[in-house]
Amino acid sequence: MNKITILGVGAMGSRIAQNFLNAGFDVTIYNRSSERTEALRANGAKVANSPKEAVAEADFVLSVVRDVEA
């Protein structure tokens, strides 16, 4: 199974992550605001504590952030 990491689970990233979860992929997520990760965790996503941790074993990485600062 492909391991997918999504960095940034705001409005767009959370929907992308949920679609991958629904399709049966192994999904790891990271977001600066941890409260945004809770619904996805409840739906089966693994939540990383840092971007480095999130991408460590990923086959694919998607970065869905708002701006350069993020």
Backbone as CSV, one residue per row, in Angstrom:
resi,resn,N_x,N_y,N_z,CA_x,CA_y,CA_z,C_x,C_y,C_z
1,MET,0.848,-1.180,0.000,0.000,0.000,0.000,0.890,1.238,0.000
2,ASN,0.499,2.252,-0.723,1.250,3.506,-0.753,1.040,4.305,0.520
3,LYS,2.138,4.855,1.007,2.089,5.701,2.201,2.111,7.149,1.744
4,ILE,1.080,7.882,2.100,0.917,9.261,1.670,1.000,10.178,2.874
5,THR,1.775,11.247,2.731,1.847,12.268,3.770,1.267,13.554,3.224
6,ILE,0.469,14.214,4.045,-0.079,15.518,3.684,0.346,16.507,4.757
7,LEU,1.065,17.520,4.308,1.503,18.602,5.184,0.526,19.755,5.004
8,GLY,-0.240,20.038,6.021,-1.244,21.095,5.961,-2.619,20.497,5.755
9,VAL,-3.429,20.490,6.800,-4.773,19.915,6.697,-5.836,20.952,7.045
10,GLY,-5.741,22.076,6.343,-6.770,23.109,6.451,-7.946,22.728,5.566
11,ALA,-8.599,23.703,4.998,-9.800,23.472,4.188,-9.555,22.496,3.041
12,MET,-8.488,22.678,2.299,-8.227,21.809,1.156,-7.512,20.522,1.573
13,GLY,-6.458,20.642,2.365,-5.676,19.479,2.751,-6.473,18.431,3.504
14,SER,-7.394,18.863,4.348,-8.196,17.906,5.114,-9.107,17.098,4.202
15,ARG,-9.639,17.724,3.180,-10.512,17.011,2.238,-9.715,16.022,1.385
16,ILE,-8.528,16.440,0.988,-7.654,15.541,0.225,-7.288,14.337,1.086
17,ALA,-6.898,14.597,2.322,-6.532,13.513,3.235,-7.699,12.554,3.435
18,GLN,-8.891,13.082,3.630,-10.055,12.225,3.849,-10.345,11.371,2.620
19,ASN,-10.184,11.938,1.431,-10.398,11.151,0.211,-9.406,10.003,0.108
20,PHE,-8.145,10.240,0.463,-7.157,9.161,0.460,-7.495,8.112,1.512
21,LEU,-7.929,8.530,2.681,-8.351,7.575,3.710,-9.528,6.733,3.220
22,ASN,-10.495,7.382,2.593,-11.662,6.668,2.074,-11.269,5.638,1.018
23,ALA,-10.198,5.923,0.280,-9.727,5.010,-0.759,-8.835,3.903,-0.201
24,GLY,-8.570,3.927,1.103,-7.825,2.858,1.739,-6.323,3.061,1.844
25,PHE,-5.851,4.269,1.581,-4.420,4.543,1.671,-3.988,4.738,3.125
26,ASP,-2.715,4.508,3.362,-2.070,4.766,4.643,-1.687,6.249,4.631
27,VAL,-2.346,7.058,5.456,-2.170,8.512,5.420,-1.570,9.018,6.727
28,THR,-0.503,9.800,6.589,0.094,10.508,7.718,-0.090,11.992,7.458
29,ILE,-0.441,12.724,8.506,-0.674,14.160,8.348,0.153,14.949,9.352
30,TYR,0.400,16.185,8.987,1.031,17.136,9.903,0.373,18.483,9.663
31,ASN,0.118,19.189,10.744,-0.412,20.546,10.668,0.143,21.340,11.841
32,ARG,0.447,22.616,11.618,0.972,23.458,12.707,0.000,23.553,13.863
33,SER,-1.288,23.579,13.575,-2.323,23.623,14.611,-2.859,22.214,14.814
34,SER,-2.480,21.593,15.898,-2.825,20.182,16.099,-4.321,19.919,16.194
35,GLU,-5.103,20.913,16.610,-6.546,20.680,16.725,-7.180,20.358,15.372
36,ARG,-6.565,20.801,14.284,-7.098,20.497,12.942,-6.882,19.039,12.546
37,THR,-6.061,18.322,13.278,-5.769,16.936,12.923,-6.711,15.937,13.575
38,GLU,-7.460,16.333,14.577,-8.234,15.391,15.395,-9.284,14.610,14.609
39,ALA,-10.039,15.266,13.749,-11.080,14.555,12.982,-10.454,13.518,12.060
40,LEU,-9.337,13.869,11.441,-8.673,12.921,10.555,-8.052,11.774,11.332
41,ARG,-7.517,12.062,12.514,-6.994,10.994,13.378,-8.118,10.017,13.707
42,ALA,-9.275,10.542,14.046,-10.424,9.690,14.375,-10.850,8.834,13.184
43,ASN,-10.542,9.289,11.982,-10.899,8.549,10.772,-9.771,7.660,10.261
44,GLY,-8.670,7.562,11.023,-7.619,6.625,10.679,-6.287,7.192,10.253
45,ALA,-6.159,8.513,10.162,-4.875,9.104,9.785,-3.899,9.029,10.954
46,LYS,-2.634,8.879,10.617,-1.579,8.970,11.625,-1.163,10.430,11.703
47,VAL,-0.980,10.947,12.895,-0.609,12.343,13.082,0.852,12.413,13.520
48,ALA,1.652,13.126,12.747,3.071,13.294,13.051,3.276,14.549,13.894
49,ASN,4.368,14.566,14.649,4.695,15.708,15.495,5.531,16.773,14.789
50,SER,6.035,16.445,13.612,6.847,17.403,12.852,6.793,17.036,11.374
51,PRO,7.112,17.986,10.500,7.164,17.653,9.069,8.187,16.557,8.790
52,LYS,9.329,16.619,9.457,10.372,15.612,9.251,9.855,14.216,9.594
53,GLU,9.189,14.106,10.716,8.613,12.822,11.120,7.556,12.369,10.110
54,ALA,6.759,13.300,9.632,5.663,12.975,8.718,6.151,12.372,7.408
55,VAL,7.262,12.863,6.896,7.729,12.419,5.578,8.717,11.263,5.636
56,ALA,9.132,10.848,6.821,10.201,9.865,6.984,9.977,8.579,6.189
57,GLU,8.766,8.076,6.134,8.500,6.810,5.449,7.507,6.962,4.301
58,ALA,7.302,8.172,3.849,6.289,8.430,2.822,6.756,8.016,1.428
59,ASP,5.817,7.498,0.654,6.035,7.260,-0.770,5.694,8.516,-1.569
60,PHE,4.687,9.253,-1.094,4.236,10.479,-1.736,4.029,11.544,-0.664
61,VAL,4.391,12.787,-0.982,4.189,13.900,-0.056,3.456,15.015,-0.784
62,LEU,2.384,15.489,-0.166,1.636,16.638,-0.679,1.734,17.755,0.349
63,SER,2.125,18.908,-0.112,2.185,20.081,0.755,1.060,21.014,0.351
64,VAL,0.135,21.238,1.278,-1.035,22.066,0.993,-1.068,23.170,2.040
65,VAL,-0.273,24.193,1.819,-0.167,25.287,2.786,-0.611,26.599,2.166
66,ARG,-0.953,27.524,3.022,-1.534,28.786,2.588,-0.510,29.766,2.010
67,ASP,0.668,29.827,2.639,1.634,30.837,2.211,3.057,30.385,2.532
68,VAL,4.030,31.200,2.203,5.431,30.861,2.416,5.729,30.650,3.894
69,GLU,5.139,31.448,4.735,5.370,31.326,6.173,4.959,29.937,6.701
70,ALA,3.880,29.423,6.185,3.406,28.100,6.620,4.364,27.024,6.168
